[in-house]
Amino acid sequence: MHQRKPRPSFKNAAKILSSDDITNAENFWVKEAQRTLYEDIGKGRYKRLCPRKSEDGIYVVGGRGERWMEMSHNKYVIILLPYDHQFSCLYAEHINRK
């Protein structure tokens, strides 16, 4: 028997976003941008940055970056993003505006 594909729906298009929705979307796009880094990290290209995966699966900078955060007022982890990815440019612009 031939099954029908479900029709696209705009049912939740006007849904108000929660802070969890925004965080999940941000994490998704960070991970998507980082997909281009997997091979380079495996080859040791970012070895001096001591990259490690955080508990949510995002590569962050370790080593000196962590020591700097302990001494400064900035307590956020530093996310490792490819410099030439479009999302990286948009994310940097967003953080600068914040």
N, C-alpha and C positions, 0 to 999 in steps of 0.2 A: 504494500500500500504506500502511496506517495504522501509524505508528511508535509504539511504547510509550515513555512518559516514564520516565526512570529513577526508581526508588523512592528516597525519602529514606533516608539511612543515618546511623546513629550510630557508624559505624566508627571515626572519629577523635575522638569526643566526649571520651574520657578521655585523650587525648594530653597529655603534659606539655608546657607552653609553654616555648619557649626565649626568651631575651632579644630575639632578632630578631623573634619572633612578637609580643611585647608592643610593641616599638618600631613595627612595621608597623601594628598595630592602633591605637596612639596617633596615628600620623601620618594614618591613614585618617580618624579621628574629628575631628582638628584640621582637615583639609582639608574635611571635610563641613560642619563648623560655619562655616568661612570662606567657603563658597559664598554665604552671605548678604551678604558684604562686597564681592564683585566689583564690583557696580554702584556702591556708595559710593566705593570706591577709584578707579574710573574717573572719577567726578565730582569727585574731589579732596577728599572729605570728611576724609580722614586725612592730608592733605598735610603738616601740621606734624610728623607722626610719621615721615615719610620711609619709607613702607612699601616693602619690596622682597621679591622671592621668593627664598628660599634654594635651594640646589641640589636639595633634595628637594621643591620645589614649595609650600612653606609660606610664607605672608606673615609677615615678621618686621619689627620696628621698627628703623629705621636712625637716622641723624643723631645727635641728642643721646644717645639710648639706647646707641648703639655707643661713643660717647666715654665715657659713664659706666661701661660695662663694662670699658673699658681701664684706668680709674683704680681700680676697685674689685676686691674679691676674687671677685666674681661674674663668671664668664667664659661664662655661658650666654646665648644669644640670647633676645630677648624676643619671644614669639609674639603676634601680633595676633589677638585673638578678640573676637567680638561680645559685648557685656556682657549681652544679654538672651537668649542661647542657653542651653539647659539644659546642654549639654556644657561650656560655659564655667564655670558654677557648679560642676559636678562636678569639673572639672579644677583649679579654684582650691582646692577643698576637699582634693583629693588632694595637691596641692603643699604646702599648709599642714600636712597631717599628716606629710608626709615630713620 
